[in-house]
Amino acid sequence: MQFAKRLDNVETSAIRELFKLLGKPGIISFAGGFPDSAMFDVAGIQEAANKALTENPGMALQYGATEGFGPLREQLAAFMATKGAKDVYADNLMVTTGSQQALDLLGKCMISPGDKVIVEGPTFLATIQCFRLYGAEVISAPVDANGVIVEELEKLIAEHKPTLVYLIPTFGNPSGATLSLERRKRVLELAVQYKTLVVEDDPYGDLYFDAPPPASLLALSSEVLGSREWLAHCGSLSKVLSPGLRIGWLIAPAQLLSKAVMCKQFSDAHTSTFAQATAAQYLLAGHMPATLAKMRKVYASRAQAMMDALRAALGDAVEFTVPQGGLFLWVRLTGKGGQLADASVLAKKAIEAGVAFVPGAPFFSQNPDMSTLRLSFATADEDKIRDGVARLAKALAA
């Protein structure tokens, strides 16, 4: 068969491929980016689903508008208002099948073959794949513990004149970094100055451990004149309610949003109306604050347990960014004392020792750091985390 040439630029996900190796009994996985299924509010979701089927079953089970189910769009706008984005309305928000679809729609609408886009180094692997699928040259901007380094970002924007800049400012995947307030404002200023679309992906922002993070770029855009016209915001309920509902959303300038709606019509017509009606009832019932509070407490404890275990078991063989929230710990093998410094080699040894993680290299669009790895603390309890880190230390010493 002759396949589309665009497929030459992409390969299957390293993370998805890794899952094929996890069939070994008793393996402890730090590999996935999943929320813990034990955190799902099954009773609340069941109540919401029942209400959706009771109050208007015909609507909940019928085809729906491509832009999204009206009551859910209203609830999502209200949800965004609680986070400081007070000028978001149902009409400037479209519901997507997970935020992954929002990114795909942005790629379809904005990227032509040969265009340049800038992402963080490292960043969400699926975004690199998505943008390359549409023919983009994906350029990497360096990050530190405070997010993308804006001075370097500006140099790259000025040099490459990208079609868009993609950022995960809050509890980045995989970096765990949080963009500082000062840098957030500067990013918005750069968007206006260079007339460059900035895409803010924010699936983790509600999962903070202690103090809330700085306001989103979307919320801050009211303070930087003209920045809203160069900003797209992707949100999701996958990490805070249920990935299975596949509810995400895109907030963007009107012209871009209308193009995204058109492209979604060609893709899936609309996101599941039943899932949307269920999510709308859940938000309307006011369950989300308690659900988030529970998740924050559990994930904060697990993150701390993992950091403590790494310090105790691996010492100066590793260093890591201390996350303020999210699901991930971004670790670097230091190679001190002659120890292994290649995470891809360690990954194979770790599987043999009964623990799995994702090597960091696939998260870079350019110049991968082979010493890095991503550990997720979300799905293992604290005892398993300590056990898994002990296995990791054994693999490193092997």
N, C-alpha and C positions, 0 to 999 in steps of 0.2 A: 504494500500500500504506500501511496505517497501522502505523507502527513504535512500539515501546514508548517511552513518554514519557521513560524514563531515558536514552535515547540523545540527548535534547536537551541534556544536560549535558556531553557529551564530544565530542571531534573526533579525527580521525586523528592519529597521532603526528607531530610536526614532524620528528623524526629519520627516521622511515620515509619520509616524504614527500621529505626531502632526498636520500635514496638514489636516487630516481628521476632526480636531476640529475647523478649521478656516472658516467654512461655515456661522458662525454667521454674519449677516449684520452689516457693519460698523466697523468691527474689524480692528485694525491697527497691521500689522505683522512686527515684527523685527526678525522673525524666519528663513526665508530662506537665503540661501547663493547665491542668484541670483544677477546678474547685473540688473540695471534698464533698462527695455525694451525701455524706452524713450531715452536712450543713444545709441541705435543701429543706425548705419548709414545706414538706409534703402535705401536711394538713391544710396549710394556708393556700397552697396551689390547688389542692382538691376542692376546697371551698370556692375558690375563684372560678374554677372550671365548671362546677355545678351551677354557680350563679350565671355564668355565661350561657349555659344551656337552658337555664330556667327562664331567664328574663327575656332573651330574644334568640331562641335557638335557630330560627331561620337565618338570621343575620350571621350568627357565629359560624354556621356551617356552609355558608354560601360564598360564591366569589366576592371579592372586595375591590376597593379602589387601590390602584397601584401605589399611590402616595401613602397608603396605610389606613387602618381602621380609625375612624374619627375619634372615638372616646379614648383610644390608646394615645393618639397624638396629643390630645389635650392633657392626659395624665403625664406623659413624658415632658411636655412643656412645663408643667407644674413642678415635676421632679427636678428639672434643670434650674428652675427659679430658686429652689431651696439651696442650690449650690452657687448662687450668685449670678447666674445667667438670666437676668430678669426680662430681657427683651426677646426671649424665644417664645414663639407662638406655634400653634398647631399648623398654621399655613406655611411656615418656613422650616418645617421638619418633615422628613419622610422616613417611614419605617422600612428597614431592610432585613433580609434574612441573615441575621447576625451582622456584626460590624465588618466581618470579612467581606460580605457582599458590598458594603459601602465602599471599601477600598477598591474592590474590583470595578465598581461603577465609576469611581474617580479615574481609575486607569483607562477605562473605555472612553470616558468623556474628554480626558485631558492629554493622553500620551499618544504621540505618533511615533512610528519607527525612527530611531535616531535621536529622539529627544533625550535630554538629560534631566534626571531627578536626583535630589540629594536626600539621603537618609542618615540616621545616626550610625556610627560604627562602635558597637554592634546595634542591631535592631531586630524586629520581629521577622523571622525567616520567611513567612508566607508573603509579607509585603515585598521583599526583594524578588521573590518568584513571580508575584502578580505583576509588578511593574516591568520586569524583564519579558514576561509573556507578551506585553504590548509593545515591545521593541525598545524599551528605554535603556540608556546607559545609566546605571545606578552608581552614584558617587557617594563616598562615605565621608561624613564629618565626624571628627573625634569628639568623645565625651569624657567627662570625669564624674566624680561623685555628685556634682551639681548640674549634671545634664550636659547638653551639647555646649561646646565651647564657642560662644557667639562670635568672638573675634575670628576664629577659623571658619566658622560658618559664613560670615560676611565675605571673607576672601574667596570662598568657593562659589558663592552666589555671584559675586562680581566677575569671576573668571568664566564660569560656565553658563550663566544666564539660564538656570533650570526652569523647566515647566512647573515644577512644584517642589516643595520641601516637606518631607514627612517626618514627624516627630511624635514620640511618646513621652510627653513632658513629666508625667507623674508615675513613679514606680515602674520605670521602663522594663520592657521585656526584650532582652534578658538582663539588662544592666542593673536593674533595681534602683537606678539613679532618679533623683527628683530635680527638675529644673528649678533653679532659684527664682524668686520673684523678680529680681533685677534683670536676670537673663530673659525671663518671659516677656517682660515689657520691651526689651531690646529686640527680641524675635519679631514682635508685632511691628516695631518701627522699621525693621529691615523689610518686612513684607510690603509695607507702604512705600518705602524708599525705592525698592527695586521692582515694585509691581509684580511680586511673585506670590503665587498661592502657597499658603502654609496649611498643611493638613495636620490637625491635632487628633491623635488617636488616644482615647481615654477610657479603656475598659477596666482599669484598676483603681482609679482615683478615689473611689468610695471605701477602699480597703486599707485605710490608714491605721497605724498601730496606736499612736498617742495623739498628738495634735494633728488637726487637719492640715493637708498640704496647702501650698499657695493656690490662689484661685486659678481656675483653668484659663487658657488663652482666650477661650470664648467669653468667659466672665470679665476678663481684663480688657477685652477689645473696646469696651465703651470708654476706656481711659486713653486710648491711642487713636486719634482721629483718622478715620479712613481705613482702619485695619480690618474691620468687619467685612469689607468688600474683598479682602484677600485671604479669608480664613474659612476653612471647612473643618467641621468638628464631627468626629465619629464616636458614638456611644454604644453601650451594650448592656444587656441584662444577663449575659452568659455567666459572668464571674460572680454575680451577686444574687441571682435568682435561680436560673437553670439554663445550662447550655442547650438542653434539649428543646426548649421553646424557640430557640433561634430568633431572638428579638434583638435587633440593633437599630440604630437610627443615624441619619445624616442630616446635619444642619449646615447649610451652605448659602452663598449668594443666590438670589432668585434665578438668574440666568443659568447658573451651573446646576441648580436643583432641578430645573425643568428638563435639562438634558439628561440628568441621572434618572428621572422618572421615565423618560422615553426609553432609555436603555434597559431599565428594569422591566418595562413592558415586553421587550423582546426576550428577556431572560426567564422570569418565572411568573409574570403577570402581577403577582402580589405575594407578599409573605402570608403564611397560613393565617386565615381569619380567626380560626378557633384559638390558635396560640396567642394572637393579638388580643382577642376578647378576654382570654384568661388573664393575661398580663395586665390588661386595663382594670379588671375587677380586683386583682391583687393590689395594685397601686392605690386604687380607690378605697380599699378597705383599711389602708394605713398600716399594713404589715411590714413595710420595708425598713423603717428605722430599727425595729427590734431585730430583724434578720441581720442587718448590717452590724449592729452592736455585737451580736453573737459571733459573727465571722471575724470581726476585728480582734476580739479577745482571743479566739482560738488561734488565728494565724499569727498574731503577735507572739503568743507563747511558743508556737512551733518554730518561728523564726529565731527566737532567742535560744531555744534548745539546740537548734542546728548550729548557730554561731558558737555557743559554748562548747559543743561537742567537737567542732572543727578546731577550736583553739586548744582544747585538751588533747585531742588525739593526733592532730597533724602539726600543731605548733607553727614554726616559721616556714614549713613546707608550702603553706598557702597564705594568701592574703585575699581580702574580699571587701566589697563595698557594703557598709551597714545600711540595709534598706529601712525606710520609714514607713513602708507599707507594701502592698502587692503580694506576689506569690513566689518570688524568686530571690536567690542568692547568687551573685555573680562572683566567681572564684577564679583566682589566678595561681597557677603552680609556680612557685618562685625558683625551684631548682636548687635551693640552698642545700649545702651538705652533699652535693652530687646527686640529689634525688631527681626522679623523673620530672620532666617539665613539658612533656607533650601529652595534652589531654586526650587526643585520639588513641594513643597507645594505652593510656591509663583506662580508657573506657572499656577496652577489650578485657583487660585484667580485672576490672571491676565487675563485669558480667560474670566472670569465672568465680569471683569472690561472693557473688550473690547480691550485688547492688548495681543500679543503673543510673546514669546521668546523661546529659547531652553535651558533647564537646562544643566548645564555643565557636570554632572556625566557621560553621555554616551561617552564623548570625552576622557575618561581615560581608558586605558587598565587594570590598577590596581589602587587600593586605590583611588577611586573617591573622589573629593572634592565636597561635597554636597552643599556648599555655593556658587558655581560658576554658572554663566550663560553667554550665548553668545547673544549679540544684534547685529543685522545687520542694518546698517544705509543706505544701498545702495538703497533700493527701495521706501523709503518714503521721501517726500519732507520735508523741514525744519519745516513747520507748523505742518505737521502730526507727525514729530519726537517729537516736543514739546508737542503735544497733547498726543501722546503715552506714553511719559515719565510721564506726569501728571497722566495718568491712572495707570501706574505702581506704582507711589507713593501712589495712592489711594488704590491699591491692597495690598501694603506693610503695610499700616496703618489699613487695615480691620481686 
